[in-house]
């Protein structure tokens, strides 16, 4: 997660040192990798449910910008922090378009099915947001939730009265969505007795926001005030989640004899520095010149090697009768290529070898997304082959620069 305190960075450094040990058991390695990835990236917040128009208004209020006009039909939109605004659109035929700035009319006229947006908004240093395009058809909504389950850390189910149909869809949703979930009700809190009685225990909180449809007096100021309260609640719960992850990290480090002591009984929760930018998007003055390819590429290559190891084992030993293995592989490939793309965001802009690798990563990430949309065993094999090609490209670049591969 982004905005970490110095003690958190120290724990992350020691976790990565553990991962560099060849003797570490595979199970512990996987747990360490998951913790490192979760702690280093901004928390992913998903706006899901039936209330499409209200969800659009809420996203705009949370960010303080109009992402897209809220009266138009939105595709699925993912928005995160970037120093310069940019948009990458995936079209229905699988092709992609990239443009500087927020989405413009000419790009929207191509009817994209997925938009990935970067914007220089402070709130996005801490959280990224996924607005899921799904209607009120139960099958459509359930399929969209299955796709989104591994892309969301905190789920905001947006509703007016949490109908019986919504309850059935939510009850059948993947457990990952219910780890941290709010019920966001666009309704007056005063008349919420029946809603409270029908709210499943999966929801940690019920948050009430103004309903534009029921109260024409509800203006943008009301929504912005409600969105600020919601953001503050999310931030507090993220702090708690970071503390839990740090406790788990310290336990893993003790198991690996790395000498991290558990916090004492009076230590209290781990502080979070809300002003520290995300490591992915921060201005990294410690990145070496591109002529030092070994220094620039060693961590991404180590990440690629680590994350690929279990994936290739899954391909070799998968159960052909299991309906989930191909989807798991495709999801993991998307996570890996997205992780590499995030790492490449801060690379120098003026060296051809670096630009070529970044372009290859972008192409691989786009292809992995398309293969995941198609789904199936053959697509899983192709996605894994993408990772092998990326690894070969990284290693070849290092060999050509006469730098050792460690």
C-alpha positions in Angstrom: 0.0 0.0 0.0 1.2 3.5 -0.7 2.1 6.3 1.8 4.2 4.2 4.1 6.1 5.2 7.2 10.0 4.7 7.4 9.6 1.6 9.6 7.4 0.1 6.9 10.1 0.6 4.3 12.6 -1.0 6.6 10.4 -4.1 7.0 10.0 -4.2 3.2 13.7 -4.0 2.6 14.2 -7.0 5.0 11.4 -8.9 3.4 13.2 -8.5 0.0 16.4 -9.6 1.5 14.7 -12.8 2.7 13.5 -13.3 -0.9 17.1 -13.1 -2.1 17.9 -16.2 0.0 18.0 -19.4 -2.1 17.3 -21.5 1.0 14.0 -19.9 1.7 11.1 -22.5 1.5 8.7 -21.9 -1.5 5.7 -21.4 0.8 7.4 -18.7 2.8 8.7 -17.1 -0.5 5.2 -16.9 -1.9 3.9 -15.3 1.3 6.7 -12.8 1.4 6.1 -11.9 -2.3 2.4 -11.3 -1.7 3.1 -9.1 1.3 5.7 -7.0 -0.5 3.5 -6.4 -3.5 0.5 -5.5 -1.3 2.4 -3.1 0.8 4.2 -1.4 -2.1 1.2 -0.5 -4.2 -1.7 1.8 -3.5 -4.8 0.1 -2.2 -7.3 -0.7 -4.9 -10.9 0.5 -4.3 -13.7 -0.9 -6.4 -17.1 0.9 -7.0 -19.5 -1.9 -7.7 -23.3 -2.5 -7.7 -26.4 -1.4 -9.5 -26.3 2.4 -9.1 -24.3 3.4 -12.1 -25.1 7.1 -12.2 -24.5 7.5 -8.5 -21.2 5.6 -8.6 -20.0 8.0 -11.3 -20.9 11.0 -9.2 -19.2 9.4 -6.2 -16.0 8.8 -8.1 -15.9 12.4 -9.3 -16.5 13.6 -5.8 -13.8 11.4 -4.3 -11.2 12.6 -6.9 -12.3 16.2 -7.2 -12.3 15.9 -11.0 -14.8 14.9 -13.7 -13.3 11.6 -15.1 -16.0 11.3 -17.8 -19.4 13.0 -18.2 -21.7 11.2 -15.7 -24.7 11.2 -18.1 -22.9 9.0 -20.7 -22.5 5.3 -20.6 -19.1 4.4 -19.1 -16.9 1.4 -19.9 -15.0 -0.1 -17.0 -12.6 2.5 -15.8 -9.4 2.1 -13.7 -7.8 5.3 -12.5 -4.5 5.7 -10.7 -1.8 8.3 -10.0 0.5 9.7 -12.7 2.5 12.9 -12.8 1.2 13.5 -16.3 -2.4 12.6 -17.2 -2.7 9.9 -19.8 -5.3 7.4 -21.0 -5.0 3.9 -22.5 -8.2 2.5 -24.1 -9.0 -1.1 -25.0 -11.5 -1.4 -27.8 -14.0 -4.1 -28.5 -11.8 -5.7 -31.2 -8.9 -6.0 -28.8 -6.9 -3.1 -30.1 -5.6 -0.4 -27.8 -5.2 3.3 -28.1 -3.0 5.6 -26.0 -3.4 9.4 -25.6 -2.0 12.1 -23.4 -4.5 13.7 -21.0 -7.8 12.6 -19.6 -10.2 10.8 -22.1 -11.4 13.1 -24.9 -14.4 13.0 -27.1 -12.6 11.5 -30.1 -11.3 8.6 -27.9 -14.6 8.0 -26.3 -16.2 8.0 -29.8 -14.2 4.7 -30.5 -16.5 3.1 -27.8 -13.8 1.6 -25.6 -14.6 -1.3 -23.3 -11.9 -0.5 -20.8 -10.1 2.7 -19.9 -6.9 2.8 -17.8 -6.3 6.4 -16.7 -3.4 8.1 -15.0 -4.1 11.5 -13.3 -2.1 13.8 -11.0 -4.6 13.7 -8.2 -3.3 13.5 -4.6 -6.0 11.0 -3.5 -4.6 8.6 -6.1 -1.3 8.4 -4.3 -3.0 6.4 -1.6 -5.8 4.6 -3.5 -6.6 3.6 -7.1 -10.2 3.3 -8.2 -12.0 0.8 -10.4 -15.5 1.7 -11.7 -17.1 -1.5 -12.9 -19.3 -1.3 -15.9 -22.2 -3.7 -15.3 -25.9 -3.4 -15.4 -28.7 -4.8 -13.3 -28.8 -8.2 -15.0 -27.7 -10.8 -12.5 -25.5 -12.8 -14.8 -23.8 -9.7 -16.2 -23.2 -8.4 -12.7 -21.9 -11.7 -11.4 -19.5 -12.2 -14.3 -18.1 -8.6 -13.9 -17.6 -9.3 -10.2 -15.7 -12.5 -10.9 -13.4 -10.5 -13.2 -12.9 -7.7 -10.7 -12.4 -9.8 -7.6 -8.6 -9.9 -7.8 -8.3 -6.3 -8.8 -10.0 -4.9 -5.7 -8.8 -4.6 -2.1 -11.8 -2.6 -0.7 -15.2 -3.1 -2.3 -17.9 -0.4 -2.2 -21.2 -1.9 -3.1 -23.3 1.1 -4.1 -27.1 0.8 -3.6 -30.3 2.6 -2.8 -32.2 -0.1 -0.8 -30.1 -3.3 -1.2 -32.8 -5.3 -2.9 -33.2 -9.1 -2.7 -31.6 -9.5 -6.1 -28.6 -7.4 -5.0 -28.3 -9.6 -1.9 -28.3 -12.8 -3.9 -25.6 -11.5 -6.3 -23.5 -10.3 -3.3 -23.9 -13.6 -1.4 -22.5 -15.5 -4.5 -19.6 -13.1 -5.0 -16.0 -14.3 -4.6 -14.7 -14.3 -1.0 -11.9 -11.9 -2.0 -14.4 -9.1 -2.5 -15.7 -9.5 1.1 -12.3 -9.2 2.9 -12.9 -5.4 3.1 -16.3 -4.2 1.9 -18.6 -1.2 2.6 -22.3 -0.9 1.7 -22.6 2.6 0.3 -26.3 3.6 0.5 -27.6 6.6 -1.5 -30.5 7.1 1.0 -31.3 9.2 4.1 -29.8 7.7 7.2 -32.9 8.6 9.2 -35.1 6.0 7.4 -32.5 3.3 7.3 -33.9 0.9 9.8 -35.0 -1.8 7.4 -31.8 -1.5 5.4 -29.7 -2.0 8.5 -31.7 -5.1 9.3 -31.1 -6.6 5.8 -27.4 -5.7 5.6 -25.2 -8.9 5.6 -22.3 -9.1 8.1 -19.9 -9.1 5.2 -20.0 -5.3 5.1 -17.7 -3.7 7.6 -19.5 -0.4 7.4 -22.7 1.1 6.0 -22.1 4.7 4.7 -25.0 6.9 3.8 -24.7 9.5 0.9 -27.2 11.9 -0.6 -29.5 10.4 -3.2 -29.7 12.6 -6.3 -32.8 10.8 -7.6 -34.8 11.0 -4.4 -33.8 14.5 -3.3 -33.5 17.1 -6.1 -32.0 19.5 -3.5 -28.9 17.3 -3.2 -26.1 19.2 -4.8 -22.5 18.7 -5.5 -21.5 20.2 -2.2 -23.5 17.5 -0.3 -21.9 14.7 -2.4 -18.4 16.1 -1.9 -18.9 16.3 1.9 -20.2 12.7 1.9 -17.3 11.6 -0.3 -14.8 13.2 2.1 -16.3 11.3 5.0 -16.1 8.1 3.1 -12.5 8.7 2.0 -11.5 9.3 5.7 -13.1 6.1 6.7 -11.3 4.2 4.0 -8.0 5.8 5.0 -8.5 4.7 8.6 -9.3 1.2 7.6 -6.3 1.1 5.3 -4.0 2.1 8.2 -5.4 -0.9 10.2 -4.8 -3.2 7.2 -1.2 -1.9 6.9 -0.6 -2.7 10.6 -2.0 -6.2 10.1 0.2 -6.8 7.1 3.3 -5.6 9.0 2.5 -7.9 11.9 2.3 -10.8 9.3 5.6 -9.6 7.7 7.4 -9.6 11.1 6.1 -13.1 11.8 7.5 -14.3 8.5 10.8 -12.7 9.1 11.1 -14.3 12.5 10.3 -17.6 10.9 13.2 -17.0 8.5 15.6 -16.0 11.4 16.0 -12.5 10.1 15.9 -11.0 13.5 12.9 -8.6 13.3 11.5 -8.2 16.8 7.7 -8.1 17.2 6.4 -4.7 18.5 6.1 -4.5 22.3 2.7 -4.4 24.0 2.8 -0.6 24.4 4.0 0.0 20.9 0.6 0.8 19.5 -0.4 0.7 15.8 2.2 1.3 13.2 2.2 4.9 12.1 1.4 5.8 8.5 2.9 8.8 6.8 0.1 10.1 4.7 2.3 12.6 2.9 4.7 10.1 1.4 4.0 9.4 -2.3 3.6 6.0 -3.7 6.9 4.3 -4.5 5.7 3.6 -8.0 4.9 7.2 -8.8 7.3 9.1 -6.7 10.2 11.2 -8.1 12.9 8.6 -7.7 16.3 10.4 -7.6 18.0 7.1 -6.8 17.3 5.5 -10.2 20.7 5.2 -11.9 21.6 6.5 -15.4 20.3 4.2 -18.1 23.9 3.3 -19.0 23.9 1.3 -15.8 21.4 -1.3 -17.0 22.4 -3.7 -14.3 21.4 -1.3 -11.6 18.2 -0.3 -13.4 17.0 -3.7 -14.4 18.1 -6.0 -11.6 15.1 -5.5 -9.4 12.5 -5.8 -12.2 14.3 -9.0 -13.4 14.4 -10.4 -9.9 10.6 -9.7 -9.6 10.0 -11.3 -13.0 12.0 -14.4 -12.0 10.2 -14.8 -8.7 6.7 -14.2 -9.9 7.2 -16.5 -12.9 8.5 -19.4 -10.9 5.2 -20.5 -9.4 3.3 -19.7 -12.5 5.3 -22.1 -14.6 5.0 -24.8 -11.9 1.2 -24.3 -12.1 1.3 -24.8 -15.9 3.4 -28.0 -15.5 1.3 -29.5 -12.7 -2.1 -28.1 -13.3 -5.2 -30.3 -13.0 -6.7 -30.4 -16.5 -10.2 -31.1 -14.9 -10.1 -28.0 -12.8 -12.1 -25.1 -14.3 -10.0 -22.4 -12.6 -6.4 -23.1 -13.4 -6.4 -21.2 -16.7 -8.1 -18.2 -15.2 -5.6 -18.1 -12.3 -2.7 -18.2 -14.7 -4.1 -15.4 -16.9 -4.8 -13.3 -13.8 -1.3 -13.8 -12.5 0.2 -12.9 -15.9 -1.7 -9.7 -15.9 -0.5 -8.9 -12.4 3.1 -9.5 -13.4 3.0 -7.4 -16.6 1.2 -4.6 -14.7 3.9 -4.8 -12.0 6.6 -4.4 -14.6 4.8 -1.6 -16.3 4.6 0.3 -12.9 8.3 -0.3 -12.4 9.1 1.0 -15.9 7.1 4.2 -15.4 10.1 6.0 -13.7 12.8 4.8 -16.2 14.8 7.4 -18.1 13.2 8.8 -21.2 16.3 9.4 -23.3 18.0 6.0 -23.9 17.0 3.6 -26.7 17.6 0.3 -24.8 15.4 1.4 -22.0 12.6 2.8 -24.3 12.7 -0.5 -26.2 12.2 -2.6 -23.1 9.4 -0.3 -21.8 7.6 -0.6 -25.2 7.9 -4.4 -25.0 6.5 -4.3 -21.4 3.6 -2.1 -22.5 2.8 -4.5 -25.4 3.0 -7.5 -23.2 0.7 -6.0 -20.6 -1.9 -5.1 -23.3 -1.7 -8.6 -24.7 -2.0 -10.2 -21.3 -5.2 -8.2 -20.7 -6.7 -9.3 -24.1 -5.8 -13.0 -23.4 -7.5 -12.8 -20.0 -10.6 -11.4 -21.7 -10.6 -14.3 -24.1 -9.9 -16.9 -21.4 -9.0 -20.5 -21.9 -6.1 -23.0 -21.6 -4.4 -21.9 -24.9 -4.6 -18.3 -23.9 -3.0 -19.2 -20.5 -0.1 -20.9 -22.3 0.3 -17.8 -24.6 0.3 -15.5 -21.6 3.0 -17.5 -19.8 5.1 -17.4 -23.0 4.9 -13.6 -22.9 6.6 -13.7 -19.5 9.3 -16.0 -20.9 9.9 -13.6 -23.8 10.1 -10.6 -21.4 12.6 -12.4 -19.2 14.8 -13.3 -22.2 14.7 -9.7 -23.4 15.8 -8.4 -19.9 18.6 -10.9 -19.8 19.7 -10.2 -23.3 19.9 -6.5 -22.6 22.1 -7.1 -19.6 24.4 -9.4 -21.6 24.8 -6.8 -24.4 25.8 -4.2 -21.8 28.4 -6.6 -20.5 26.9 -6.5 -17.0 26.8 -9.6 -14.8 23.4 -11.3 -14.2 23.1 -11.8 -10.4 
